[in-house]
């Protein structure tokens, strides 16, 4: 689970009761923080740079998943639904899960039990390499030049 708070669904006006800190802890601000630390610490502590680079990659990857970009507040979820993690559902196949996991599984295009295990073994590594080659062939770097020029993380998530 990652934290993001770009959009708030708040029919009962509960979000207003959150502290400014709670409202400010979101993926956009954290992406900007990681970028700033990496930019200012070019020759600095390697652990800090490694951690921030890892965190930045994680957040940039997560920001495109719709439930990574919202939190619902209502009478049932007074402190938020954690991006759908607290909403229990039964999938069309009859499996029990939560809404966030359902979206993460690409709405069962990838089964809940078919997730890549970690640490990676040779089979999963080969699978990932094959999928990466297919994606790179379908979307060559030259075709993404306009998208790469968008530097505002808020534009990525909305």
C-alpha positions, 0 to 999 in steps of 0.5 A: 500500500502506498499513500497518495492524496490527490483526490478526496471523496468526502461527502460527510466533510470529514477531511476538514478535520485532518491536520495540515500535516495529514493533508500534506502527506501525499505522493506529489509532495513526496515526489517533489521531496525525493527530487529535491534531496536527489538534486541537492545531494549529488555527491552525498551520502549514498544510502540517502540517495539510494533510498530516495531514488528507490522511493521516487521510482516507487511513487512515480510507478504508483501514481498512475493507479487510480486508487493510489490517488484518492482517499474516501472519507465518510461515516464508514471510513472516518479516517479514510479508506486508505485508497480502497484497502479497507473496502472488501469485495468479492471478485467475479471469480468469487475470491475475497479481496479489497478494492485496492488489490483488485485494481493492482491485479489489473482487475484480475487480468493478473490473478490475485494468486499470480503475482510475482514472488520475491525474491525473484527466481529465474522464471519470474525474472525471465517473465519480467524481462520478456514483458519489459521487451514487449512494452519497450517494443510497443512504446519506443523511447522516441514515442514518449518524448512529449510525455517525458517533457511533463515535469509536474508530478501533479499532471501525472496523477490527475 
